[in-house]
Amino acid sequence: MLKIGGKDVNSRLFLGTALYPSPQIMLDAIRASEAEVVTVSVRREGQGGENFWKQINQLDCHWLPNTAGCHTVKEAVTTAEMARELFQTNWIKLEVIGDEYNLQPDPFRLLDATRELVKRGFEVFPYCTDDLVLCQRLLDAGCNILMPWGAPIGTGRGLSDPYALQTLRQRLPDIPMVIDAGIGLPSHATQAMEMGFDAVLLNTAVAQAEDPVNMAAAFKEGVTAGRRAYEAGAMPVRDIAKPSTPVLGTPFWQQDKGDV
Ligand SMILES: CC(=O)[C@@H](O)[C@H](O)COP(=O)(O)O
């Protein structure tokens, strides 16, 4: 069970709702993933998405509206206010994009927008880079959760900088952290969970798979396996080989005599 944003959730896989071949496939994929936290774009909803809302409303999920496509503090705050009204939640996945090429979050505007949204009573889930100091500032600004990127949105590259992520995990051990974006394969999600992250959020890897429903199920298993491995505690990595089969008492091995 994961406690996040004041709610208890069973699944550590959070899923997006964009880019699916059809609304029915989206619904089937979300069900197959067993995700309980589902992110939705307010801007998409704003673009005549009444049908879309009716469809996703069939799901019993916690909605995590996002500010995808926002580049300024003003845009992000306005979008968050619309989301609160539309989805009746104070949760907001805050995206403030600073660079169009790799959709990298703008750390300065993200921080400013966070301060404003926290003041207005939002539970901010900030989509951020893996920079430790930025993450510390976001916590100072009132975030209770962090969402560092795995890799740029839609790239499917997996964890670009495991060292930076590991550092974040070690330095901020008690903060719920969700790896968001850039995950391409279930093994990437497993890796994030093995490292001790609390959850992963992804969209493209499922929506753009040849068989999104099957891929959603694969991600569910990958996340579960990674979490279980983390809880089980991995063996330490060694530089020097150590036999896993004891040879004591083996009758024919006589190293001293050089016997082969
Ligand atoms: C849907 C959403 O919120 C995305 O902005 C998110 O960051 C997922 O990224 P991927 O599509 O790379 O999984």
The ligand as a MOL file (V3000), in Angstrom:
LIG
                    3D

  0  0  0     0  0            999 V3000
M  V30 BEGIN CTAB
M  V30 COUNTS 13 12 0 0 0
M  V30 BEGIN ATOM
M  V30 1 C 0.8420 11.9050 -19.5260 0
M  V30 2 C 1.8480 12.6960 -18.8630 0
M  V30 3 O 1.6340 13.2730 -17.8510 0
M  V30 4 C 3.1830 12.7720 -19.4760 0
M  V30 5 O 3.5460 14.1160 -19.5150 0
M  V30 6 C 4.0830 11.9580 -18.6430 0
M  V30 7 O 5.1320 12.6960 -18.1770 0
M  V30 8 C 4.4070 10.6370 -19.2230 0
M  V30 9 O 5.5370 10.5970 -20.0270 0
M  V30 10 P 5.7690 9.3470 -21.0300 0
M  V30 11 O 4.7420 9.4950 -22.0820 0
M  V30 12 O 7.1760 9.4970 -21.5130 0
M  V30 13 O 5.5910 8.1020 -20.2310 0
M  V30 END ATOM
M  V30 BEGIN BOND
M  V30 1 1 1 2
M  V30 2 2 2 3
M  V30 3 1 2 4
M  V30 4 1 4 5
M  V30 5 1 4 6
M  V30 6 1 6 7
M  V30 7 1 6 8
M  V30 8 1 8 9
M  V30 9 1 9 10
M  V30 10 2 10 11
M  V30 11 1 10 12
M  V30 12 1 10 13
M  V30 END BOND
M  V30 END CTAB
M  END
